[in-house]
């Protein structure tokens, strides 16, 4: 009889040890990042003042679905030629009012006002210093209106005055050929890349 009690006790101890190990394992199975992100989000929103909490703002994606599709295709091209893709660049971050060509602060602000709220869809840049080499504008149907055409013409003219080359496109078709031509990328590199893709 004591032998039976001893066996039951040993089995009970083993069962408890296994249960504790399983509990610890399940604790670690929760995705750490998910928990951390949730806790971080709670911490951030918990610190926002009540009057700001009432404002009608929420997060959004940087790119639309169409823009993101184009970005993925553009990134493949950029990677092939050792370039970096920049997106949603503020116009005033790549163009500035030339102080030597203005006479007053009011004239400066007047000219800055023409560019301050504009942005560029995409740019290709040198990976060493992010120097912008080429501007790429992804045009959809909203660019067909007269007002949009005038805005595009103005932006094109300002960019060209500042020495930027621009590609306006409705999608990734033929964009690689235009990039190679505009950036004067060696055709042997281009052809070799294509052969590698086909091989």
PyMOL commands that set and color helices and strands:
alter all, ss='L'
color gray80, all
select helices_A, chain A and resi 2-29+32-46+50-53+65-80+91-93+99-101+105-113+141-144+146-161+175-182+187-198
alter helices_A, ss='H'
color red, helices_A
select strands_A, chain A and resi 83-90+119-126+132-138+166-169
alter strands_A, ss='S'
color yellow, strands_A
deselect
rebuild
show_as cartoon
